[in-house]
Amino acid sequence: MSKPKKSWKELSPTAKAAIVAVAAVDAGTRVWALRDLAGRRPEEINGPKRAWAIGLSIGSTAGIGPAIYLLWGRKRRG
């Protein structure tokens, strides 16, 4: 049997701060990844640029999509 979910008002200040911090980091990495993607030519990307753009634009679990792009979606420059 699952526990009922707590509303925002029922959360502790620490829990609220953690949620806001995770959301801010997620938003920041998503913006970073999208800006990086926009500034690269298609041949500098592993896979279709459009697919990465769609994947990064759709919400994912706590920054997993942007992290995957930043680590493996970009070809190394140089």
Biotite code that builds the C-alpha atoms (Angstrom):
import biotite.structure as struc

atoms = struc.array([
    struc.Atom([0.000, 0.000, 0.000], chain_id="A", res_id=1, res_name="MET", atom_name="CA", element="C"),
    struc.Atom([1.497, 3.359, -0.986], chain_id="A", res_id=2, res_name="SER", atom_name="CA", element="C"),
    struc.Atom([1.574, 6.432, 1.189], chain_id="A", res_id=3, res_name="LYS", atom_name="CA", element="C"),
    struc.Atom([-0.509, 9.415, 0.107], chain_id="A", res_id=4, res_name="PRO", atom_name="CA", element="C"),
    struc.Atom([1.572, 12.164, -1.473], chain_id="A", res_id=5, res_name="LYS", atom_name="CA", element="C"),
    struc.Atom([2.228, 15.266, 0.579], chain_id="A", res_id=6, res_name="LYS", atom_name="CA", element="C"),
    struc.Atom([1.145, 18.651, -0.669], chain_id="A", res_id=7, res_name="SER", atom_name="CA", element="C"),
    struc.Atom([3.667, 21.499, -0.941], chain_id="A", res_id=8, res_name="TRP", atom_name="CA", element="C"),
    struc.Atom([2.320, 23.007, 2.309], chain_id="A", res_id=9, res_name="LYS", atom_name="CA", element="C"),
    struc.Atom([2.979, 19.756, 4.162], chain_id="A", res_id=10, res_name="GLU", atom_name="CA", element="C"),
    struc.Atom([6.651, 19.554, 3.183], chain_id="A", res_id=11, res_name="LEU", atom_name="CA", element="C"),
    struc.Atom([9.388, 20.674, 5.544], chain_id="A", res_id=12, res_name="SER", atom_name="CA", element="C"),
    struc.Atom([11.434, 23.766, 4.655], chain_id="A", res_id=13, res_name="PRO", atom_name="CA", element="C"),
    struc.Atom([14.426, 21.474, 3.996], chain_id="A", res_id=14, res_name="THR", atom_name="CA", element="C"),
    struc.Atom([12.412, 19.338, 1.574], chain_id="A", res_id=15, res_name="ALA", atom_name="CA", element="C"),
    struc.Atom([11.130, 22.431, -0.219], chain_id="A", res_id=16, res_name="LYS", atom_name="CA", element="C"),
    struc.Atom([14.673, 23.822, -0.526], chain_id="A", res_id=17, res_name="ALA", atom_name="CA", element="C"),
    struc.Atom([15.924, 20.501, -1.919], chain_id="A", res_id=18, res_name="ALA", atom_name="CA", element="C"),
    struc.Atom([13.169, 20.397, -4.526], chain_id="A", res_id=19, res_name="ILE", atom_name="CA", element="C"),
    struc.Atom([13.868, 23.981, -5.615], chain_id="A", res_id=20, res_name="VAL", atom_name="CA", element="C"),
    struc.Atom([17.628, 23.291, -5.788], chain_id="A", res_id=21, res_name="ALA", atom_name="CA", element="C"),
    struc.Atom([17.182, 20.171, -7.919], chain_id="A", res_id=22, res_name="VAL", atom_name="CA", element="C"),
    struc.Atom([14.788, 22.019, -10.233], chain_id="A", res_id=23, res_name="ALA", atom_name="CA", element="C"),
    struc.Atom([17.261, 24.898, -10.614], chain_id="A", res_id=24, res_name="ALA", atom_name="CA", element="C"),
    struc.Atom([20.140, 22.558, -11.450], chain_id="A", res_id=25, res_name="VAL", atom_name="CA", element="C"),
    struc.Atom([17.945, 20.679, -13.921], chain_id="A", res_id=26, res_name="ASP", atom_name="CA", element="C"),
    struc.Atom([16.857, 23.913, -15.621], chain_id="A", res_id=27, res_name="ALA", atom_name="CA", element="C"),
    struc.Atom([20.428, 25.184, -15.747], chain_id="A", res_id=28, res_name="GLY", atom_name="CA", element="C"),
    struc.Atom([21.870, 22.030, -17.299], chain_id="A", res_id=29, res_name="THR", atom_name="CA", element="C"),
    struc.Atom([18.976, 21.859, -19.769], chain_id="A", res_id=30, res_name="ARG", atom_name="CA", element="C"),
    struc.Atom([19.598, 25.463, -20.905], chain_id="A", res_id=31, res_name="VAL", atom_name="CA", element="C"),
    struc.Atom([23.358, 24.815, -21.106], chain_id="A", res_id=32, res_name="TRP", atom_name="CA", element="C"),
    struc.Atom([22.812, 21.695, -23.239], chain_id="A", res_id=33, res_name="ALA", atom_name="CA", element="C"),
    struc.Atom([20.305, 23.400, -25.554], chain_id="A", res_id=34, res_name="LEU", atom_name="CA", element="C"),
    struc.Atom([22.591, 26.406, -26.052], chain_id="A", res_id=35, res_name="ARG", atom_name="CA", element="C"),
    struc.Atom([25.539, 24.135, -26.744], chain_id="A", res_id=36, res_name="ASP", atom_name="CA", element="C"),
    struc.Atom([23.468, 22.136, -29.228], chain_id="A", res_id=37, res_name="LEU", atom_name="CA", element="C"),
    struc.Atom([22.304, 25.308, -30.993], chain_id="A", res_id=38, res_name="ALA", atom_name="CA", element="C"),
    struc.Atom([25.906, 26.485, -31.396], chain_id="A", res_id=39, res_name="GLY", atom_name="CA", element="C"),
    struc.Atom([27.195, 23.280, -32.999], chain_id="A", res_id=40, res_name="ARG", atom_name="CA", element="C"),
    struc.Atom([27.068, 22.131, -36.599], chain_id="A", res_id=41, res_name="ARG", atom_name="CA", element="C"),
    struc.Atom([25.268, 18.807, -37.254], chain_id="A", res_id=42, res_name="PRO", atom_name="CA", element="C"),
    struc.Atom([28.571, 17.041, -37.930], chain_id="A", res_id=43, res_name="GLU", atom_name="CA", element="C"),
    struc.Atom([29.732, 17.941, -34.408], chain_id="A", res_id=44, res_name="GLU", atom_name="CA", element="C"),
    struc.Atom([26.846, 15.989, -32.844], chain_id="A", res_id=45, res_name="ILE", atom_name="CA", element="C"),
    struc.Atom([26.564, 12.231, -32.304], chain_id="A", res_id=46, res_name="ASN", atom_name="CA", element="C"),
    struc.Atom([23.202, 11.504, -33.892], chain_id="A", res_id=47, res_name="GLY", atom_name="CA", element="C"),
    struc.Atom([20.535, 13.740, -35.392], chain_id="A", res_id=48, res_name="PRO", atom_name="CA", element="C"),
    struc.Atom([20.599, 17.280, -34.035], chain_id="A", res_id=49, res_name="LYS", atom_name="CA", element="C"),
    struc.Atom([16.802, 17.502, -34.224], chain_id="A", res_id=50, res_name="ARG", atom_name="CA", element="C"),
    struc.Atom([16.391, 14.369, -32.081], chain_id="A", res_id=51, res_name="ALA", atom_name="CA", element="C"),
    struc.Atom([18.695, 15.824, -29.410], chain_id="A", res_id=52, res_name="TRP", atom_name="CA", element="C"),
    struc.Atom([16.747, 19.098, -29.468], chain_id="A", res_id=53, res_name="ALA", atom_name="CA", element="C"),
    struc.Atom([13.448, 17.279, -28.959], chain_id="A", res_id=54, res_name="ILE", atom_name="CA", element="C"),
    struc.Atom([14.884, 15.060, -26.241], chain_id="A", res_id=55, res_name="GLY", atom_name="CA", element="C"),
    struc.Atom([16.371, 17.994, -24.363], chain_id="A", res_id=56, res_name="LEU", atom_name="CA", element="C"),
    struc.Atom([13.177, 20.039, -24.645], chain_id="A", res_id=57, res_name="SER", atom_name="CA", element="C"),
    struc.Atom([10.967, 17.337, -23.186], chain_id="A", res_id=58, res_name="ILE", atom_name="CA", element="C"),
    struc.Atom([11.216, 17.093, -19.419], chain_id="A", res_id=59, res_name="GLY", atom_name="CA", element="C"),
    struc.Atom([13.174, 14.157, -18.087], chain_id="A", res_id=60, res_name="SER", atom_name="CA", element="C"),
    struc.Atom([14.107, 12.885, -14.681], chain_id="A", res_id=61, res_name="THR", atom_name="CA", element="C"),
    struc.Atom([16.429, 15.316, -12.864], chain_id="A", res_id=62, res_name="ALA", atom_name="CA", element="C"),
    struc.Atom([18.852, 16.255, -15.614], chain_id="A", res_id=63, res_name="GLY", atom_name="CA", element="C"),
    struc.Atom([19.462, 12.823, -17.120], chain_id="A", res_id=64, res_name="ILE", atom_name="CA", element="C"),
    struc.Atom([18.808, 13.985, -20.708], chain_id="A", res_id=65, res_name="GLY", atom_name="CA", element="C"),
    struc.Atom([21.107, 17.020, -20.563], chain_id="A", res_id=66, res_name="PRO", atom_name="CA", element="C"),
    struc.Atom([23.811, 14.983, -18.813], chain_id="A", res_id=67, res_name="ALA", atom_name="CA", element="C"),
    struc.Atom([23.681, 12.306, -21.518], chain_id="A", res_id=68, res_name="ILE", atom_name="CA", element="C"),
    struc.Atom([23.931, 14.960, -24.240], chain_id="A", res_id=69, res_name="TYR", atom_name="CA", element="C"),
    struc.Atom([26.796, 16.807, -22.568], chain_id="A", res_id=70, res_name="LEU", atom_name="CA", element="C"),
    struc.Atom([28.762, 13.594, -21.965], chain_id="A", res_id=71, res_name="LEU", atom_name="CA", element="C"),
    struc.Atom([28.043, 11.551, -25.106], chain_id="A", res_id=72, res_name="TRP", atom_name="CA", element="C"),
    struc.Atom([25.993, 13.598, -27.569], chain_id="A", res_id=73, res_name="GLY", atom_name="CA", element="C"),
    struc.Atom([28.795, 15.940, -28.574], chain_id="A", res_id=74, res_name="ARG", atom_name="CA", element="C"),
    struc.Atom([31.782, 15.011, -30.664], chain_id="A", res_id=75, res_name="LYS", atom_name="CA", element="C"),
    struc.Atom([35.023, 16.295, -29.200], chain_id="A", res_id=76, res_name="ARG", atom_name="CA", element="C"),
    struc.Atom([36.363, 19.453, -30.775], chain_id="A", res_id=77, res_name="ARG", atom_name="CA", element="C"),
    struc.Atom([39.964, 19.640, -31.841], chain_id="A", res_id=78, res_name="GLY", atom_name="CA", element="C"),
])
